[in-house]
Amino acid sequence: MKKNVIPFLIALILLVPACLSTSTKTETPSPVTEIVIENTLTPQAATIGLTVCLGQEPNSLYPFGELNSAARSVLAAIYDGPIDNVGYEYQPVILTELPSLENGDAQIVATEIKVGDTVVDSSGQLTELLKGSRIHPAGCRSEDCAITYDSVSPLKMDQMIVTFRLRPDLTWSDGTPLTADDSVYAFELQREVKLNPFLVDRTQTYEAADEQTLQWFGMPGFIDPTYDLNFWLPAPKHLWSEFPAGQLPSVDIVAREPLSWGPYQIKEWLPGQSITLEKNPYYYRLRDGYPKLDSIQFRFIPDPDLALSELIAGRCDLLDPSINLENHIGLLQEMQTAGQAQMFVTTGMSMEWLGLGINPASYDNGYDISKDRQSFFADTYTRQAIAYCLDRQTVATSVLYGLTDVPAAYLPSNHPAYDSNLSAIPYDPEIGISLLEQAGWQDHDDDPSTPRLAINVRDVAYNTPLILKYQTTSTAQRRQVTAIFEDSLARCGIGLEVEFSSPNDLYAPGPGGDLFGRQFDLAQYALGVEGIEPPCQWFSSASIPTELNLWAGTNITGFNSKEYDLQCQTAQSSLHDDPAYLSAYRQTQILVAEQVPAIPLYSRLRVAAARPDLCGVDLDPTSELLWNLEAFEVGDTCQN
C-alpha cells in the first residue's frame, strides 16, 4: 500500500539506479543462451507446493523498514492487502469497502480554526496559523480564493474525516483477533520513530471507534486525493508492544518471523538459502478453498543465468522480477513458443530518463559564463532538439524487444491520468538540426558528423563546441542504449563524451556527487514510485537537490517553472472527481513535453517467468507479482 511503505517509495523516488544488482554485467553474450531446453520439470509431490526464486535475500521482513524487492515479495505472501493496487485501481482486501464521499465514509466538514492551531496553508505546507498566514477558507481549493488571515475574523477551514471498516473475521496467525487497535498501534509506532512523516504530520487524529472501525482526521486545510488509503497496515500490538519501538527492526519475531493474517505464515528461514512458508490456519479465506497450494518456498538466486537453469530443471517454479531477466527475453520467448515456460512482461511507474543539466548547482549563486560550465541547455530549442535527435524508437524496438513504448511525458500511456492528446517527440534529425540552428548552433565545416559550434547561442561562449558529457551506469542494457544514442546524436552534430560509472559513484550524495550535486551535462537514470498517483513532484522546484534540503530530491536537472509548480500543487490537492485533478495533471504533462526538463526514454520492463502449468499468475503493472498468490494453482487441469 502506497502510504504505508514510504521508506521504499523514498528509496525509489530518489533516483534508484536501474538494474543495480547487475551493475557489473558487461556486453559479453549471456551464457544462458547455450542452455539446451529440455522438458525436465519435476512432477509435483502429493503435498502441492511452489518454489519461487528471488533475485536476492530479503533484507528484513519488518514491514515499516526500507525493504528490498525480495522482502516485498515475501510480505505479499504473508499479508493480504490491506489494499491492493491492481490495474491502476485500488481494491479493498481486509476492509469491507474503500471509503468515499459517495458512500458516506469520507466527508469534508467546515471546522472552526483559531490562532495557533496547526493547519495546512495554501502552499500545502504545515504551519501554525498566525496573522499573515495564507490559507484556503472552507470551500476554497485554489489560489484564486485564498486569503491572508488577519487573526481577528472568524475562520473555518475544510477538514477531511475518513472512516475505515475492517472485515470482522480477521485473525493473526497465532489465533489472536486482528482489530482496529492493531492499525492504531502501527500509526503510533510510525509517529514515534518518524516514519511516513508526510502523512503522519498531516494527521490530526487516528483512532479506533470500535474493534473493526477506525477514523482518520486530517489537519485542517489538508485535502488529500488519496484519503481512501490513509489506513495503517496493522501490526500485532499484543506481541510487538513488549519491545521499544526503536528495537523492533532487530527483533526476530518482527523482522524474521512476523505474524501473518494472509494465506501463508513463516515456517523457516535458512539464511543465505531459503524461506519456507506454510498455510496460515487462521486465514479468513480458508473456508473458501484458499490458498490453493499447501506451501511456498523462496530461494535466493541473484544470477539470472542460474535462475533460468533452475527453472528448466524444475527446481524453480516461478522467477520473480527481482531476478533481472531483461537480457534473457529472447530466450524466454523461445521457451514460451516451445511450451517450456511462461513469460510475463509488464511496464509500470518506473521510467528511464535522460536528464539535462539545465541549472547546475554552481549557478545557484549566479551564472558566470567565464567560470561556470557553459549553459548548454538554457534555450528550450536546444533541449527539444536533443529529444528529436535521440533514436528512442530503435531502443524500444531492438533493446527492449518492442515490449515498451516511447513515453511522451512522465506517465506511462496506460495510466488513467495520461494525456492521450500528447505524442512522444519522434526521432527526426532534420527537425533536430533545424532547432539547433534556431538556437544558434551552427555547422561550421559542412560536416554533420562533427560537433556544431555556438555562434549565437544564449549564455554560451562563442565557438564552444556542442560536446556533452554523458554519464550513466555500466549495465549491459545501458551500454546498448548509449551506443544507439551516441550514433543518432552525432547525425545532428552533437558530440558525446561517454562515462560509465559505478552506481555508488553516480548516485553519490551532494554536493560532491555528480547527479545529486547537480554537476552533469547529460545523465541517464531511472525514476519510480510505488502506487498510482502521478508523480508530478519529480520536476517541481521543491524537489531540486540543494544545500537547504541536504541535496535530496528528484529534480536533478534544476528545472524551475512557477506554472509547473502551480499545476502540480493544484493536482495534488484536488480530489479524484474534481475536474481540476485531471486538468492540472495533464497540464504538468504538457509542460514536461514542451519544456523538456528531462527526456523520458522508455518505461522499464518487469519480467517474470514460470513453469508452463502454473496458473493464476498476473503480473500487474502496479502490484507485486504475488499479490494474488492465494489463487495460484499447479497442474494440467488448471486454467490461466
N, C-alpha and C positions, 0 to 999 in steps of 0.2 A: 504494500500500500504506500502510495506516494508520500504521505505526510509523516509516516512513522518509520521511514528508513532514510531520514535526511542525511546521516553520515555518508551513505552510499551515494545519494544524489549529489552531495557536495564533492565527493571524490571524483564523480564523473564530470560534473559541470565545470570543474576547474581544469579543463583540458586534459582529460585522460588520454595518454598515448595509446593509439590503436595498436592492437596486436602486441602489447607489452611483453607477453610471455614468449614471443617469438623474435625478440629484438636481435638475436644473434644469428638468425637464419640468413643465408646468402642466396644468390641466384642459382646455385647448384641444383640441378633437377632432383626432385624428391625421390628417394629410393623406393618409396611405396609404389611407384609406377611399375616396378618389376615384380610385384606380388602376383602370383598365379591365383586366379579366382577359382575357388572350388567350393562346392556346397558341403561344408563341413560343420554346419550348425548342429550343435548337440541337442538331442531330444530333451524335453522338459521332464523333470522328475515328478513323482506323484504330488509332492508339495510344490505348487507352482510359484516360482519367484522370478525376479527380474534383476539383471545386473546392469547398472547404469555406470558408465565410465565418465569420470570428470577430468578436466584438464589440470586440476590442482587439488590439493587437500584443503578443506575448509580451514580458514584461519581462526574461526570461533563459531559457535552457534548461539552466542549471546545476541539476541535479535536487535538490540539497540546500539550495537557497536559498528565499526567500519568493517563491513563484510565483503569478502571476495565473492566472485560469481559462483564458486562451488558451494559456499556456505548458503547462499540464497537458494540454490537448487535443493539442498538437503532440508532447509527450513520449509520449502514449499511442500515437502512430503510429510512433515510432522505438524504443520499448521494447515488450516484450510481457510483461505482468505486472510483477514476477515472480510476484505472487499477485493474482488478480482478486477483487473483491468483486462478486458477482452475485446478485441476489435475496436479499440479506441473508445470503449464504453465501460462504465463502472457497473459491476454487478454485486449485489449483497450476497454474502455467503453465510456468516453466522449472525447476521442481522435479519429481522423479518422483512424489512424493505429499506430502501435508501430514503432518508428524509428529503422532503421537498416542500416548496411553498404550496404546491398543489394539494398534497396530502395533509398539510397542516402541521407536519413535524418540523418544519422550519418556518420561522416568522421574523419579520423585521418590525421592531417596535420603536417608537419615539421615546427616548429616555432623557429625563432632566439631568443636566450637567452643571457643575459649579466649578468655580476657580480652584485649581489644584488637583482636579481629577485627571487621571491618565486617560488619554484619548489618542486616536489616530488622526493626524492632521490631513489637510488637503493634498499633501505630497505623499501620503501613505506612511509617514513616519510616526512612531510612538512619541508622544510629547506630554508634558504637564501643561494643562490648559491655563494660560495666563493672558493678561491683556496683550493684544497684538498677535495672538495665535491665529493662524489662517486655517479655518476649518470648514467642513461641509455641515450646515444645519440639517435637521431632519428633512428628508425628502429630496435632498440635493446630492447629485452624484458627479458633478462636473465642476471645472474651474469657473464656468460662467456664473454659477450661483454661489460660489464660495464666499465667505465673509471673514472679515478681520474682527476678532472678538474684542469687545470693549470692556469686559469684566464686570459690567453692570446689568446689561439687559438679560432677561430670562432666556435660557438656551436649552434646546432639545437637540439631540443627535440620534441618528439611527443606530440601533444595536441589534445584532443577529442573535437569535436563540434557536438552538437546534436540538431536537430530541432523537436519540438512538435507542432502538428496541432490540435486545438480544433474543435469539431463539431460547425457548425455555428448557431445551433438552441437551444443553452443552455440559460436558464433564471433562475434567483433566484426566490424563491417562493413569493417575493414581487413584481415581474414583472420587475425587473432590469436585463438587459442582463448580462450574465456571460462572462467575457472577459479575455484575456491574462493578463491584468493588475492585476486581482484578484490573479493569481498564482504568479506573481512577488511580489505583496504585501505580500503574505504568506511567500515567501522566505526572504524578507527583515525583516519581523516580527520575524521569527525564528533566523535570524542572530543577530538581536538586543537583543533578550532575551537568546541567546546562546543555542538554541535547535538544535538537529541534528547536532552537531558540526563536526562530521567526514566529512559528505558530504558538509556542508556549507563551511568549511575551505578549501576544495579541489575544490571549485567552484570559478573560476576567474570572471565570469560574468554570470548573468541570467537575460535576458531582453526580452521584447516584441517587435517583429518585426512589428506586426500589431495586430488587435483586436483578431485574432484567432491563431496567430503564436508566439511561444516562441523559444528562442535559449539559450542553456546551453554551456558554455565554461569551460572545466576543467582546472585545473592547469597543466602546462607543466610537463610531466612525469607521470601523473595520468591516467593509463589505467584501466577503470572501466568495469568489465564484465557485470554489470547491469546498463549500461549507459541509457538503454531504460526506466528506472524507475526514472530518475532524473528530474521528473516533480513534482512541489509542489502542493499539494492539495489546490484548490482555497479557498480563504477567501473573504467575501464580503467587499471589500475596501470601498465602498460607505457608509457602516454602521459602520464598526469596526474602521476605521481610525479616528473617532471622539474621541477615547479613547487612552490614553497612553498604549503602548504595555504591560507594567507590570501589568496594571489593568484589562486587558481583561478576565483573568480567573475568576474574581469576578463579572463581568457584566452579568446580567440576559439574555440580548439578545444575548450573546455569549455562556454562559455556561449552560443556561437552556432553551432558546428558539432560538437556532440558525436557521438562514435561511437554506433553503433546495434547492438543484437542482434535487433531486431524486424523487422517486414516492410518498413520503409522506412528510408532514410537521407537526411540533409540534402544537397541538391544546391546550393541557392542561397537566400540571404536578402537581399531588397531592402528596406532599412529604410523603414518607413512604407508599404510596398506589399504585399509577399507573401513567403511562404516556399514553396519548391518542394522536394518530396521525390521520390526515385526508388526503385525496388526495391532492397532490400539483397541483393546476390548471394550472401551467406552465410547468409541466413535459414534456420533449421533446418526450416521447413515448406515450403520452395520446391519440393521434390520431390513434395509432395502437391498442388501447384497453387495455393499461397497465396504472396503475396496475389493476389486476383483482378484487381485493377486495376494498371495499369502505373505510374501516378504520382499524386501528390496535390499540389494547390496550395492553400495557405492564403492568403486575402485578409483584410484588416483593414477592417471596415466597422462603426464604432460606431453609426451611425444606423439604427435598426430599419426606418424607412420606406424608406431607400435599399436596405437589405439585401433587403427584400421585393420591391422593384422589380427588383433584380438576379436574384432567384430567378425571377420571372416572365419576365424577359428571357433566362434561360438562362445568365447569367454567374455565378451561384451555384447549385451543385447541392445543397448542404446548408447550412442555417443552424444554427450551434452555439448551445447555450443561453447562451453568454456574450453573445449579442445579446439584449437584453431584449425579448421578444416578448409579454409578458403583456398589454399593451394592444392587441394585434392578434389575439387568439384568435378573435374573431367573424369577422374576415376570413379567417383560416386555415381555420376550419370551413367557410365558404362555398367556398373554393378546393378543399378536400378533397372536398366534396359534388359539385363540378363536375368532379372528376378532374384538377384543375390542380396539385395539390400533395398531399403527405402532411404531416399534423401529428402530432407526438409530444409527449405530456404525461405527466409523472410527478411525484410528490412523493417526498421523501426525508427526510434527517435535518436539514433546515433548517426552522425553525419561527418564525413571527411571534408575539411576546409583548406583553402589556401588563403592564409592571412596576408594582408598587405600592410606594411608598416607605415600607416598614414601619419601618425603622430608619435614618434619615439619619445621615450622619457626625457631625453635631452632637450626636447622642445618645450617642456613644461615651464621653463623659466624664460621662454622666448627663443625664436629660431634665429640662428646666426648663420647665414649662408657660407661664410668664410671658415667656420669652425665645425658646424654640425654636419651630420650625414645629409647629403642632398635630399631635398624634399621631393622625391620621385613621384609621390602619389597624391600630392595636393590637388592636382587637376582631375576632376571626375572623368574627363575623356580618357586620360591615361589608364585609370582603373578599369573603365569599360573596355578599353582596347585590349588589355591583358586577358579579360574574360573571353573576348571574341577570338583571341589567338591561342587559347587553350583547347586542345582537341580532347575534350572531356568525353565525347561520344565514343571515340575509339577505346578509351579506358573502360567505359561501361560495357562495351561490346566484347573486347578481347581479354582484358584482365579480369573482368567480373562476369564473363560468360553471358552477358545480356540479361542478368538476373536483377539488375538495379537500373535506375534511370538517372538522367542528369537533372538535378534539382534546380528550381527557379529561385528559391529563397531558403529560409531556414526550416521549413516544414516539408515532410515527405508528401507526395502528391495524393496519398490515400488518407491523409489526415482530415477530419471533418472541418477544420478551420482553414484549410488550404484554399488560397485564392485561385480558382480554376481559370481565371482570366489571364493569369501570368504564364509566360512561356520562358523557358530557360534560354539564356543567351546562347546561340548556336556557334559552332566553330566556323568562322568566316574570316580568314586572314585579310581579305580585301577591305571589309568594314573596319577591322582592327587597324590596318595600316592607315586608312583614312582618318580614324580618330586620333591616332598618334600624330599625324601631320597637323591636324587641327590644334592639338595640344602644343605643337612646336618641336616635335621630334622629327628630324629630317634625315633622309638617306643621303649622306654626303658623297658616296662613291658609286652610286647606281648599282650597288651590290646588296640585294635584300638580305643576304645571309650574314652580313657584318652588322654589328650593333649601330643603331641610329645615334645621332648626336643631338644634344639640346641646343637649338638655335634661338628659340624664343619661347622657352618653357618657364612658366611661372614658378618662382622660388627655386630654380635650378641654375647653376652657374653655366655660362656659355661654353659650348663644346664638350660638356660632360657626356661620356658615352652611356648608352642605356644598357648597362651591365648590372644585373641584380644578383645578390647572393640568395641562394635557395637552400633552406635548411629543413631537414626532417630526419626521422629515424631510419635505420638501415634494414627494415624488414624487406623480404623479397617483393611483396606487393608494392611497397612504396618505391622501391628501386625501379620496378617496371613502369609505374606511373610517372616517375620523374623523367625517365628516358623518353617517354612519349611527349611530355610537356616540353622538354628541352628542345626536341626537334620542331614541334609546332610553333613555339615562341620564336625560334630562330628564323622561321619563314616571315615573321613580321619585323625582324631586325631587333629583337630583344635577346640579349645575351644572358646566360646564366653561369654563375659560379656555384656549383652544387657542393653541399657539405652534408654528409651523413653523420649523425651524432648518436651517442647512446641516449636512451630515454632519460637517464639521470642527468646528463649534461643539458639536453634540450629543454627539459622541464624543471631545471633548477630554479629555486625561488629568486625573486627580485631582491635587490636591484641588479645583482650580478648575472642572473640567468637571462639568456637571450630572449625567450618568449615572455616570461612574466616581468622581466626587466624592460620590455619593450625596446629592444635594440636589434631589430632584424629588418631585412628587406622583404623577403617572401618566406613564409613558413607553412609547411603542411602539417596538420594536426587533426585530431578528432574532438568533437563535442557531443555529449549525450546527456540525457536526463532520464530518470525513471518517472513513470506517469505519462499523462497525455496532454497536459496543459502546454500550450505553445510557449516556448522559452524565449520570448522577445527580449528578456533581460540580458541575453548573450551580448547584445550590442548597445545596451544603454550606457550613458555616460557614468552612471554609478558603478558600473562593472569594469571600468578601466583600472588596471592594477597601478597603484600609486603608493607613495610612502605613507599616505594617510590611511589607506586600508590594508597596510602591511603587504602590498604587492599581491593581493588576492583578487581575482576577477577574470571573467571570460573574454572581456573586450580588449584583447591584447593589441589590437590594431590602433587603439586610441580614437576610434570613430566617435564623434561628438556632434549630435544633432538635437536641438531643442524640440523640433517637430517629432522626431522619432521617440524621444523620451516621453513626450506628452501622450502620444498614441499608445505607447506600451503601458504607461501608467493607467490610462483610461481603460484599456482592455483588461488589465489585471485587477481592476476594482469594479468591474461590471459583472453582473450575473449572466449565466449562460443564455437565458431567454431575453436578455436586454439587447436590443438592436445594436447598441454601442459595442457589445462584446465582439461580434464577428467583424463589424465595420472597422474597429480600431486595429484588431489583429491583421486584417487584410491591408490596412494602410502601412503597418510596420513591414509587411512582406514586400509591398510595392517600393518602400523606401530602401530596403536592403537590395532589391533588384536594380534600382536606379542609381543609388549612391555607391554601391559596391564597397562596403567596408571590408568585406572578405568575399571570396568566391566559393560557393558550395560546389564541391567536386562530385560527390556521389553519396548516396545513403549506404551505410556499411551493412554488409551481409551478416546474418546469423545463420549458421549451418549446423544441422544435426543429422544423424544417420541412425538407422535401426535395422534389426533383422527383419526379413520380409513378412513374417507372420505376427508382428506386434501391432495391435490395433489400439486406437484411441488417441494416438499422438497428434497433437495440434500445436504446431509451432506458431504461436501468435505474435504479431509484431510488438505487442505491449505487455506480454506476460512472460514469466519463467516457463521453460519447457515443460515442467512438471506441474503446472497449475491445475490440471485435471487428472493427476496421477491415479486417483481412486478408480477411474474408469478404464485404465489400461487393461488389456487382455492379451494373452498369447495363445495362438492355436490356429489350425486351418479353418475352423468354423466361425471365428470372429470376423467382423467386417469393419473396414475403415470407411 
